[in-house]
Amino acid sequence: MIIGIGIDLAEVERYRFDPVKRAWFARKVYTEEEMAYAMRKRNWPERLAGFFAAKEATRKAFGHAIPWGAVGVSHERSGKPVIRLYRGYDALLERRGVRAIHLTITHTATTAAAVVVLEG
């Protein structure tokens, strides 16, 4: 049973930060794991835009704001992206009857998109 669906788009250019702004935005929005992953990639702004879209799609799927740092994108060994909830927000899964969170992220040089499905 589908409990929630969220989708979001992010313009890559908005995530092409200079080092000072990138550090500020990273502290506010991204997990350390997300930043480490993105910065290992040649086109890191595309990854940051994709992560932001995934976080926003997750918030939409739940139907309310969850602090940015409490929602993170991680990766399985295969490379598949997954949503992780931190700082006690993982309790939302049980309270809402969520058995699985499905995530897909795609990006081009200009746009990133993410879709999240909450399965009960």
C-alpha positions in Angstrom: 0.0 0.0 0.0 1.3 3.5 -0.9 1.3 5.8 2.1 2.9 8.8 0.4 4.5 10.0 -2.8 6.8 13.0 -3.2 8.6 14.5 -6.2 10.9 17.5 -6.6 13.1 19.2 -9.2 16.3 21.2 -8.5 18.2 23.4 -10.8 21.8 22.4 -10.7 23.1 25.9 -11.2 21.7 26.9 -7.8 24.1 24.3 -6.1 27.3 25.5 -7.9 28.6 27.2 -4.7 31.9 28.9 -4.0 33.7 27.2 -1.1 32.4 29.6 1.6 28.8 29.3 0.6 29.1 25.6 0.1 30.4 25.1 3.6 27.5 27.2 5.0 24.9 25.4 3.0 26.4 22.0 3.8 26.1 22.7 7.6 22.5 23.8 7.1 21.2 21.1 4.7 23.5 18.2 4.0 24.8 15.3 6.0 28.5 14.6 6.2 28.0 11.5 4.2 26.2 13.4 1.4 28.9 16.0 1.2 31.7 13.4 1.1 30.0 11.5 -1.6 29.2 14.6 -3.7 32.7 16.0 -3.4 34.3 12.8 -4.7 32.4 13.3 -8.0 33.5 15.5 -10.9 30.1 17.1 -11.3 29.4 17.6 -7.6 26.7 20.3 -8.1 24.5 17.7 -9.9 24.8 15.4 -6.8 24.0 18.2 -4.4 21.0 19.2 -6.4 19.9 15.6 -6.5 20.3 15.2 -2.8 18.3 18.3 -2.2 15.5 17.1 -4.5 15.5 13.8 -2.6 15.2 15.5 0.8 12.4 17.7 -0.4 10.6 14.8 -2.1 10.8 12.9 1.2 9.3 15.8 3.1 6.5 16.0 0.5 5.9 12.2 0.8 5.5 12.5 4.6 3.3 15.6 4.1 5.2 17.9 6.4 8.6 19.4 7.0 11.4 17.3 8.5 14.6 19.1 9.4 17.1 19.0 6.5 19.8 17.3 8.6 17.3 14.6 9.7 16.8 13.4 6.2 19.8 11.9 4.4 20.6 10.2 1.1 22.9 7.2 1.5 23.9 4.5 -1.0 23.7 0.7 -0.9 26.7 -1.2 -2.0 25.2 -1.5 -5.5 25.1 2.3 -5.7 21.3 2.5 -5.3 20.4 5.6 -3.4 18.3 5.2 -0.2 16.7 7.6 2.3 17.8 7.5 5.9 16.1 9.3 8.7 18.2 10.6 11.7 17.8 12.4 15.0 14.8 10.4 16.1 12.8 11.0 12.9 13.1 7.3 12.1 10.3 6.9 14.6 8.0 8.4 11.8 8.4 5.1 10.0 6.7 3.1 12.7 4.1 5.8 13.5 3.1 6.1 9.9 3.3 2.3 9.1 6.1 2.8 6.6 7.8 -0.5 5.7 10.0 0.9 3.0 11.1 4.2 1.4 11.7 3.9 -2.3 13.9 6.6 -3.9 15.1 7.4 -7.4 17.2 10.3 -8.4 18.2 11.5 -11.9 20.1 14.5 -13.1 21.4 16.2 -16.2 23.9 19.1 -16.4 21.0 21.5 -15.6 18.3 19.7 -13.6 18.0 17.1 -10.9 14.8 15.2 -10.0 13.9 12.8 -7.2 10.8 10.7 -6.5 10.1 9.1 -3.1 7.4 6.5 -2.4 6.5 5.5 1.1 5.3 1.9 1.1 3.2 0.5 4.0 
